[in-house]
Structures are given as C-alpha cells and as structure tokens.
C-alpha cells in the first residue's frame, strides 16, 4: 500500500519513552531527531512538530561525558483525571441540556 501511494517505508530516527510518576498516568511516546532525512516523510505520520528534538553535541547535561544529549520536558496527566475519563460509559447516549 505504501508503494502504491508512491511513498517509502522508512521511519525517521526516534527514541521510545515510557514515562511515569506516582499519582500520574504513564505516558508512552517517542522523540524524533530533527536532522533525520525522513523527518518530513514519516511513513506512519508519528513525527509531529511537538516531538521533534535536536541532540546537543557535548551537552552539559549528558551523563556520559562527550556524547550528545537531549533535554525534553514531558507532561503527564494526573491519575485521578485519567480514571474519571476511563470510567465514563461511552455507550450511554448523550442528551443535550434543555
């Protein structure tokens, strides 16, 4: 199907993350490298602007010395909000207020 659309099947370089903290829902995401040649043509359209980052060479935040580093702030939803949304009965009809 990808070939029929005249597209390639390549993904841009990315790193997967599973992020969590007590009292918050876990988040699963990926960060994409800005300089990857496939960043503008991701075959599964996962590389959106908010998830694109650029590694900094010799970053002061790198725990491994001279290796490149990435700084990214993840935001998690509070667990109680997530539970409330999950517990809603989505099959129940919605009636407009009168």
Backbone as numpy.savetxt, mean C-alpha at the origin, in Angstrom:
# Nx Ny Nz CAx CAy CAz Cx Cy Cz
-4.57 -12.30 -21.65 -5.40 -11.13 -21.65 -4.52 -9.87 -21.65
-3.44 -9.92 -20.88 -2.54 -8.76 -20.83 -1.96 -8.50 -22.22
-1.52 -9.56 -22.90 -0.97 -9.41 -24.25 -2.03 -8.89 -25.23
-3.26 -9.38 -25.08 -4.35 -8.94 -25.97 -4.60 -7.44 -25.83
-4.30 -6.88 -24.66 -4.47 -5.44 -24.44 -3.24 -4.65 -24.85
-2.21 -5.36 -25.36 -0.99 -4.68 -25.78 -0.15 -4.19 -24.61
-0.28 -4.89 -23.48 0.47 -4.50 -22.27 1.48 -5.57 -21.92
2.41 -5.24 -21.03 3.38 -6.22 -20.53 2.89 -6.77 -19.21
3.53 -7.81 -18.71 3.12 -8.42 -17.45 4.05 -8.11 -16.29
4.86 -7.08 -16.42 5.85 -6.76 -15.39 5.28 -5.87 -14.29
5.80 -6.06 -13.08 5.46 -5.22 -11.94 6.66 -4.33 -11.61
6.43 -3.11 -11.12 7.55 -2.30 -10.66 8.12 -2.88 -9.35
9.36 -2.57 -9.06 9.98 -3.03 -7.82 9.16 -2.53 -6.64
8.89 -3.43 -5.70 8.10 -3.03 -4.53 8.44 -3.92 -3.34
8.11 -3.40 -2.15 8.36 -4.09 -0.89 7.01 -4.21 -0.18
6.67 -5.42 0.27 5.41 -5.64 0.99 5.58 -5.38 2.48
4.52 -4.85 3.09 4.52 -4.57 4.53 3.24 -5.08 5.17
3.38 -5.65 6.35 2.26 -5.97 7.23 2.54 -5.16 8.49
1.72 -4.15 8.76 1.97 -3.21 9.84 0.85 -3.31 10.87
1.19 -3.36 12.15 0.19 -3.43 13.19 0.68 -2.80 14.48
-0.26 -2.52 15.36 0.05 -1.97 16.68 -1.14 -2.29 17.58
-0.90 -2.46 18.89 -2.01 -2.74 19.82 -3.10 -1.68 19.71
-4.35 -2.13 19.60 -5.47 -1.20 19.52 -5.79 -0.73 18.11
-5.03 -1.20 17.12 -5.24 -0.79 15.74 -5.38 -2.02 14.85
-6.09 -1.87 13.75 -6.21 -2.95 12.77 -4.90 -3.08 11.99
-4.55 -4.31 11.64 -3.36 -4.51 10.82 -3.61 -3.96 9.43
-2.55 -3.44 8.84 -2.61 -2.95 7.47 -1.63 -3.71 6.61
-2.05 -4.08 5.42 -1.18 -4.76 4.46 -1.07 -3.85 3.24
0.16 -3.55 2.84 0.36 -2.66 1.70 1.72 -2.94 1.08
2.09 -2.15 0.10 3.39 -2.24 -0.54 3.85 -0.84 -0.90
5.15 -0.63 -0.88 5.73 0.63 -1.35 6.47 0.34 -2.65
6.34 1.25 -3.60 6.92 1.08 -4.93 8.06 2.07 -5.13
9.10 1.62 -5.85 10.29 2.44 -6.06 10.08 3.40 -7.24
10.25 4.69 -6.98 9.97 5.74 -7.96 10.77 5.60 -9.25
11.99 5.10 -9.16 12.84 5.07 -10.34 12.70 3.79 -11.17
11.73 2.93 -10.85 11.55 1.69 -11.60 10.97 1.98 -12.98
11.47 1.29 -14.00 11.02 1.54 -15.38 9.56 1.18 -15.62
8.95 0.38 -14.73 7.56 -0.03 -14.90 6.59 0.70 -13.96
7.07 1.76 -13.31 6.25 2.45 -12.31 4.97 3.04 -12.93
5.03 3.45 -14.17 3.86 4.06 -14.81 3.02 3.07 -15.61
3.41 1.79 -15.56 2.67 0.80 -16.34 2.50 -0.51 -15.57
2.24 -0.41 -14.25 2.06 -1.59 -13.40 0.91 -2.44 -13.94
1.19 -3.69 -14.21 0.20 -4.56 -14.82 -1.04 -4.78 -13.96
-0.93 -4.61 -12.64 -2.11 -4.76 -11.78 -2.55 -3.43 -11.17
-2.00 -2.33 -11.65 -2.40 -0.98 -11.24 -2.29 -0.74 -9.74
-1.31 -1.36 -9.08 -1.14 -1.21 -7.64 -0.31 -0.01 -7.23
0.51 0.48 -8.15 1.45 1.55 -7.81 0.78 2.91 -7.95
0.01 3.31 -6.92 -0.58 4.64 -6.99 0.35 5.65 -6.32
0.12 6.90 -6.61 1.01 7.99 -6.18 1.34 7.98 -4.69
0.36 7.65 -3.84 0.58 7.70 -2.39 1.50 6.59 -1.90
1.77 5.58 -2.72 2.61 4.45 -2.31 3.97 4.44 -3.00
4.28 5.48 -3.75 5.56 5.55 -4.45 6.56 6.31 -3.59
7.75 5.72 -3.44 8.78 6.33 -2.60 10.13 6.25 -3.30
11.07 7.02 -2.80 12.40 7.04 -3.38 13.44 6.75 -2.30
14.14 5.63 -2.40 15.18 5.32 -1.41 16.27 6.41 -1.43
16.74 6.74 -0.24 17.80 7.75 -0.11 19.14 7.04 0.05
20.10 7.33 -0.83 21.41 6.68 -0.68 22.10 7.14 0.60
22.75 6.23 1.26 23.46 6.53 2.51 22.59 7.29 3.49
21.33 6.90 3.58 20.40 7.58 4.47 20.81 7.46 5.92
20.67 8.54 6.66 21.07 8.53 8.06 20.20 7.60 8.88
19.01 7.26 8.38 18.11 6.38 9.10 18.33 4.90 8.82
19.27 4.59 7.96 19.50 3.19 7.61 20.16 2.44 8.76
19.56 1.33 9.19 20.18 0.54 10.26 21.36 -0.29 9.77
21.63 -0.26 8.46 22.69 -1.08 7.89 23.79 -0.25 7.26
24.08 0.88 7.85 25.19 1.69 7.37 24.95 2.33 6.02
25.80 2.03 5.04 25.75 2.76 3.77 24.64 2.32 2.81
23.76 1.43 3.21 22.69 1.01 2.31 21.61 2.08 2.21
20.92 2.13 1.08 19.82 3.11 0.94 18.73 2.86 1.98
18.01 3.92 2.32 16.93 3.79 3.30 15.67 4.48 2.80
14.54 4.06 3.37 13.24 4.64 3.04 12.59 5.09 4.35
12.02 6.28 4.35 11.22 6.74 5.49 9.81 6.89 4.98
8.85 6.22 5.65 7.45 6.30 5.25 6.59 6.18 6.50
5.63 7.06 6.67 4.73 7.01 7.82 3.44 6.28 7.43
3.18 5.14 8.08 1.96 4.38 7.85 0.89 4.87 8.82
-0.37 4.90 8.39 -1.48 5.29 9.23 -2.42 4.09 9.35
-2.75 3.72 10.59 -3.63 2.58 10.84 -4.97 3.05 11.39
-6.02 2.27 11.12 -7.36 2.56 11.66 -7.46 1.96 13.05
-8.13 2.66 13.95 -8.37 2.13 15.30 -9.18 0.85 15.19
-8.86 -0.16 15.97 -9.51 -1.47 15.89 -11.01 -1.38 16.15
-11.46 -0.53 17.08 -12.88 -0.46 17.40 -13.69 0.06 16.21
-13.13 0.97 15.43 -13.81 1.47 14.25 -13.91 0.35 13.22
-12.85 -0.38 13.04 -12.84 -1.49 12.08 -13.86 -2.55 12.47
-13.94 -2.87 13.76 -14.92 -3.87 14.22 -16.33 -3.41 13.95
-16.61 -2.13 14.20 -17.94 -1.59 13.99 -18.32 -1.69 12.50
-17.41 -1.38 11.62 -17.69 -1.47 10.18 -17.90 -2.92 9.76
-17.09 -3.82 10.31 -17.17 -5.22 9.95 -18.47 -5.85 10.46
-19.00 -5.37 11.58 -20.18 -5.99 12.18 -21.49 -5.50 11.55
-21.43 -4.48 10.71 -22.64 -4.01 10.04 -23.22 -5.10 9.17
-24.52 -5.21 9.19 -25.19 -6.20 8.35 -25.38 -5.58 6.97
-24.47 -5.92 6.05 -24.53 -5.31 4.72 -25.68 -5.85 3.88
-26.31 -6.93 4.33 -27.43 -7.47 3.57 -28.75 -6.79 3.95
-28.75 -6.03 5.05 -29.98 -5.35 5.49 -30.28 -4.20 4.52
-31.56 -4.03 4.17 -31.89 -2.92 3.26 -31.64 -1.58 3.92
-31.31 -0.62 3.10 -31.09 0.75 3.59 -32.34 1.55 3.26
-32.94 2.14 4.30 -34.14 2.95 4.10 -33.79 4.39 4.29
-34.17 5.24 3.31 -33.88 6.67 3.48 -34.67 7.25 4.65
-34.07 8.25 5.31 -34.77 8.92 6.43 -35.93 9.72 5.85
-37.02 9.77 6.62 -38.14 10.59 6.13 -38.18 11.90 6.83
